[in-house]
Amino acid sequence: MSSRKPIPPKQFEKILETLPSWEESLDQFYAGVKFRFIIPERTILTLQNYLYKGVPTGDFLKAVLANDLHAAITRSDSQNRLALPAIVSFIHWVIPVAALNHDRWTQAHQEARNQPSAEE
């Protein structure tokens, strides 16, 4: 689907090493907003699993990550539609640029899982 090359394994490892903990990310994000929007807990958990484990998101978050407003709105439920500005802001401040391409990010996680560990 994407014409971009896969994320090289060394670059992917470096990105993962520089990620702050999920708790740090949440604290930093919410400290920077004056009015705390309510992002559904399931959406936060989906983004966490996507970022740290490479678990694919649903169509709504995939559209948000791709910056496709029309698709995001048509694929959202009522709670996520209301929280969309907060979700976009959250992604802007928390998710690394390399993870904005859903297919590349999940593929990089899959390839990292398939790599033999250094201990083997």
Protein Blocks (a to p, Z undefined) as FASTA:
>chain_A
ZZcdcddfklmmmmmmmpccfklmmmmmmmmpmbdcdddfklmmmmmmmmmnopacdfkl
mmmmnopaklmmmmpcfklmmmmmmmmmmmmmmmcfklmmmmlmmmmmmmmmmpccfkZZ
